[in-house]
Amino acid sequence: MAREKVSVRLAPEAARWLRREAAERHITVSALVEECVRRAMGADRLEMFVRACLQGVAELVAGEGARAEDVRGAKIRLLGAAKGEMYGGKGRGGQGPG
């Protein structure tokens, strides 16, 4: 596959991290940067999918014919529970950290 050269300027700590991480993995800095960019590109698609799922689940939780504010409230409760699971909080209504 053809490669295109791109130059970037990074903060010193970011550049050090790139060099150290690439060395630990026994890959080039270029390969690591490409991996990071590909992950970021995939993350955008994943975020769109997750947002669509959240909307669908919130609509189901709020109930058929629910008002928009009820769906928003269901989303907030679902996100609070997810944050609680991720960060070790209680997982109810956003009571966990964060």
SVG drawing of the C-alpha trace seen along z (x, -y; Angstrom):
<svg xmlns="http://www.w3.org/2000/svg" viewBox="-48 -21 61 27">
<polyline fill="none" stroke="black" stroke-width="0.4" points="0.0,0.0 1.3,-3.5 2.2,-5.7 2.0,-9.5 4.4,-11.4 2.9,-13.7 4.8,-16.0 3.4,-16.9 4.6,-18.9 4.0,-17.4 4.5,-18.5 7.7,-17.0 5.9,-14.7 3.8,-13.3 6.8,-12.8 8.6,-11.0 5.6,-8.8 5.4,-7.9 9.1,-6.9 8.9,-5.0 5.7,-3.1 7.1,-2.3 10.3,-0.9 8.4,1.2 6.3,2.7 9.3,3.1 7.6,1.1 8.4,-2.2 6.9,-5.5 5.2,-5.7 3.5,-2.4 2.3,-3.5 1.0,-6.8 -0.9,-5.0 -2.4,-2.5 -3.5,-5.4 -5.1,-7.2 -6.9,-4.1 -8.2,-3.6 -9.4,-7.2 -11.2,-6.7 -12.9,-3.6 -13.8,-5.3 -15.8,-7.9 -17.9,-5.1 -18.2,-3.3 -19.4,-6.4 -22.1,-7.0 -23.3,-3.4 -23.3,-3.7 -25.2,-6.9 -27.8,-5.3 -28.1,-2.3 -28.4,-4.6 -31.2,-6.5 -33.1,-3.3 -32.7,-1.9 -33.8,-5.2 -36.9,-5.2 -37.7,-1.6 -37.1,-2.5 -39.1,-5.7 -42.0,-3.7 -44.2,-3.9 -45.3,-7.4 -43.0,-9.0 -42.3,-12.7 -38.9,-13.9 -38.0,-15.0 -38.8,-11.5 -36.5,-10.0 -33.7,-12.5 -34.3,-11.5 -33.9,-7.8 -30.7,-8.6 -29.3,-10.4 -30.2,-7.5 -28.7,-5.0 -25.5,-7.0 -25.3,-7.4 -25.6,-3.6 -22.9,-3.0 -20.5,-5.5 -21.1,-3.8 -20.3,-0.4 -17.2,-1.8 -15.8,-3.8 -17.0,-1.6 -19.7,-3.9 -23.2,-2.8 -24.4,-2.9 -27.7,-4.6 -28.6,-8.0 -25.1,-9.2 -24.1,-8.8 -20.7,-7.4 -17.6,-9.5 -17.4,-11.5"/>
</svg>
